[in-house]
Amino acid sequence: MSGPTGDDQVMPQPALRLAQLKPSPIRILSEGAPPSAIPLGLGEPTWDMPRAALKALKETSGPCPYGPNFGLTELRDAVAHFHHATRDEVLITCGSEGALFSLFLAFLNPGDEVLVPNPYFPAYTSLAHMAGAEAAFYPLDAEDRFRLKAAPLIAALEANANIKAVVVNSPSNPTGGATTPEELRRIAEACRARGVMLISDEVYLDLHFGTRPPSLRDVSDYGLVITSVSKGWGSPGLRVGWILGDPAYLGPARTVHGYAVTGAAHPAQRAALALLEDSEAIFQAARREIRVRWEALEAALKLYLGQAAAPPDGAFYHWMALPEAALPDPWGFCVRLRDEGGVVLVPGSTFGPQGNLFARLSFAAFPEQITEGVKRLAPFWKA
Ligand SMILES: Cc1ncc(COP(=O)(O)O)c(C=O)c1O
């Protein structure tokens, strides 16, 4: 490469820990989309940030400090109250992604493995690699709408002594499948018996279509809950989340998080506090938002594709079987959907091999976009 002075410059070489890391395919598909494409790819709320948060941001005044590494005391108290826990069981992080990053870097060594669901939220494997560890997989139950079951997870745990951490995610991104208290309890007991760190990613817990799925906290005092204000509280851009659990895990996680980012932004933590204080009303409004969007999707699937569909247990994802024509090359098919059809879906293979026959449709989009998006899918599904 030639620099501005004509000198030869050495190309920067990313560190080895990046060898297995690629930019997120979800972002690649979405960011490369033509402006007219309907965005059914990204998993983020399109409804307004709740007024309580907006008000708190507007009212912010005075100094804007770094704040304590563990997070604002008032916010930790509010989170503790929300989970029926105590303040010393709460570490505030930059989103649940900040929580995962901190736990993985604090507790995993090279050669360790992290057991994650298949299909899975891609950050699980990427962050495991960043920590120098490897990912191992347990299948979600394809016969039962990809719900989380204890038996395959425990079988994977028994077969592999290198597993140092287990991640569960109910309701799941990408499938929307959840689990039952009994299954979750069995998983917690199996992890406790082996001394394996258990992380329950509950970012979608309060966005449900029937009864609320169980939190790990409902069934066990073992393991860590991670969640954030990004989904149920409708505020992903605040970048506030937390880890809830045994303080013995939180100290090392705080060291990593503190060096990485110091802490979540002070005004954002104030806004998160306002959200926590209004949780029930905010969740009810958010559930109305996803219900309206689901109804638009259900009607459009019937009208344009002739498909009957049931809502997921939770979250805002429709895990959609691909047509046969797509199967030799699901990525190429989704790129054609985007560039020729004008609609962005994420190929299920992005979420692991159990996703090969599927695409993830995010119905967090506006209802009109959902209707138009499915209409645009029709020629590709019928071809
Ligand atoms: C399952 C799951 N976990 C964690 C995250 C990260 O969310 P955040 O860092 O905004 O809390 C996401 C975001 O889409 C997700 O789907």
Residues whose N, C-alpha, C, O or C-beta is under 5 A from the ligand:
A	BS01	LIG	G43 C94 G95 S96 E97 G98 F121 N169 N173 D201 V203 S228 S230 P236 G241
